[in-house]
Amino acid sequence: MIELGGNITLDGFSGRDYSELIVVKKIVGRYARQISDQHSQFESLKVALGHGKPGSHAIDAECTIGSSTTTNTASAQNLFVALDAALKGLMKKV
């Protein structure tokens, strides 16, 4: 498990390539900043990497704002596409 800034957690990404991890951190950080700018009670963002069908990546995103927790899941063959889709869907829900 990787923690970014205390309120962002990445789970399942520790075995990824260093260059991939840098891009993942930037994408997650950008969405976390957008959520915290829109919601003053933003508490945490958790992103977990799983494996969907063979050759695809499943991303589970969970955001806690105040006492409310919202989740979204997306999967795609490309890690970054799956990550963006999961976080974009989460943004629409919060």
Contacts in CASP RR format, 6 or more apart in sequence:
PFRMAT RR
TARGET T0000
AUTHOR 0000-0000-0000
METHOD contacts of the structure
MODEL  1
MIELGGNITLDGFSGRDYSELIVVKKIVGRYARQISDQHSQFESLKVALG
HGKPGSHAIDAECTIGSSTTTNTASAQNLFVALDAALKGLMKKV
1 9 0 8 1.000
1 10 0 8 1.000
1 11 0 8 1.000
1 12 0 8 1.000
1 14 0 8 1.000
2 9 0 8 1.000
2 10 0 8 1.000
2 11 0 8 1.000
2 13 0 8 1.000
2 14 0 8 1.000
2 21 0 8 1.000
3 9 0 8 1.000
3 10 0 8 1.000
4 10 0 8 1.000
4 25 0 8 1.000
4 28 0 8 1.000
4 29 0 8 1.000
4 32 0 8 1.000
7 32 0 8 1.000
7 42 0 8 1.000
7 43 0 8 1.000
7 44 0 8 1.000
7 45 0 8 1.000
8 28 0 8 1.000
8 29 0 8 1.000
8 32 0 8 1.000
8 44 0 8 1.000
8 45 0 8 1.000
8 46 0 8 1.000
8 47 0 8 1.000
9 44 0 8 1.000
9 45 0 8 1.000
9 46 0 8 1.000
9 47 0 8 1.000
10 24 0 8 1.000
10 25 0 8 1.000
10 28 0 8 1.000
10 47 0 8 1.000
10 48 0 8 1.000
10 49 0 8 1.000
11 46 0 8 1.000
11 47 0 8 1.000
11 48 0 8 1.000
11 49 0 8 1.000
12 48 0 8 1.000
12 49 0 8 1.000
12 50 0 8 1.000
13 21 0 8 1.000
13 24 0 8 1.000
13 47 0 8 1.000
13 49 0 8 1.000
16 24 0 8 1.000
16 49 0 8 1.000
16 79 0 8 1.000
20 79 0 8 1.000
23 80 0 8 1.000
24 79 0 8 1.000
24 80 0 8 1.000
24 83 0 8 1.000
27 80 0 8 1.000
27 83 0 8 1.000
27 84 0 8 1.000
27 87 0 8 1.000
28 45 0 8 1.000
28 47 0 8 1.000
28 83 0 8 1.000
28 87 0 8 1.000
31 45 0 8 1.000
31 87 0 8 1.000
31 88 0 8 1.000
31 90 0 8 1.000
31 91 0 8 1.000
32 42 0 8 1.000
32 45 0 8 1.000
34 91 0 8 1.000
35 42 0 8 1.000
35 45 0 8 1.000
35 63 0 8 1.000
35 65 0 8 1.000
35 90 0 8 1.000
35 91 0 8 1.000
35 94 0 8 1.000
36 42 0 8 1.000
38 94 0 8 1.000
39 65 0 8 1.000
39 94 0 8 1.000
41 65 0 8 1.000
41 66 0 8 1.000
42 63 0 8 1.000
42 64 0 8 1.000
42 65 0 8 1.000
42 66 0 8 1.000
43 64 0 8 1.000
43 65 0 8 1.000
43 66 0 8 1.000
44 63 0 8 1.000
44 64 0 8 1.000
45 61 0 8 1.000
45 62 0 8 1.000
45 63 0 8 1.000
45 64 0 8 1.000
46 61 0 8 1.000
46 62 0 8 1.000
46 63 0 8 1.000
47 59 0 8 1.000
47 60 0 8 1.000
47 61 0 8 1.000
47 62 0 8 1.000
47 83 0 8 1.000
47 86 0 8 1.000
47 87 0 8 1.000
48 59 0 8 1.000
48 60 0 8 1.000
48 61 0 8 1.000
48 62 0 8 1.000
49 57 0 8 1.000
49 58 0 8 1.000
49 59 0 8 1.000
49 79 0 8 1.000
50 57 0 8 1.000
50 58 0 8 1.000
50 59 0 8 1.000
50 60 0 8 1.000
51 57 0 8 1.000
51 58 0 8 1.000
52 58 0 8 1.000
52 75 0 8 1.000
53 75 0 8 1.000
55 77 0 8 1.000
56 75 0 8 1.000
56 76 0 8 1.000
56 77 0 8 1.000
56 82 0 8 1.000
57 75 0 8 1.000
57 76 0 8 1.000
57 77 0 8 1.000
57 78 0 8 1.000
57 79 0 8 1.000
57 82 0 8 1.000
57 83 0 8 1.000
58 73 0 8 1.000
58 74 0 8 1.000
58 75 0 8 1.000
58 82 0 8 1.000
59 73 0 8 1.000
59 74 0 8 1.000
59 75 0 8 1.000
59 82 0 8 1.000
59 83 0 8 1.000
59 85 0 8 1.000
59 86 0 8 1.000
59 87 0 8 1.000
60 71 0 8 1.000
60 72 0 8 1.000
60 73 0 8 1.000
60 86 0 8 1.000
61 71 0 8 1.000
61 72 0 8 1.000
61 73 0 8 1.000
61 74 0 8 1.000
61 86 0 8 1.000
61 87 0 8 1.000
61 89 0 8 1.000
61 90 0 8 1.000
62 69 0 8 1.000
62 70 0 8 1.000
62 71 0 8 1.000
62 90 0 8 1.000
63 69 0 8 1.000
63 70 0 8 1.000
63 71 0 8 1.000
63 90 0 8 1.000
63 94 0 8 1.000
64 70 0 8 1.000
65 94 0 8 1.000
70 90 0 8 1.000
70 93 0 8 1.000
70 94 0 8 1.000
71 90 0 8 1.000
72 86 0 8 1.000
72 87 0 8 1.000
72 89 0 8 1.000
72 90 0 8 1.000
72 93 0 8 1.000
73 86 0 8 1.000
74 82 0 8 1.000
74 83 0 8 1.000
74 85 0 8 1.000
74 86 0 8 1.000
74 89 0 8 1.000
75 82 0 8 1.000
76 82 0 8 1.000
76 85 0 8 1.000
END
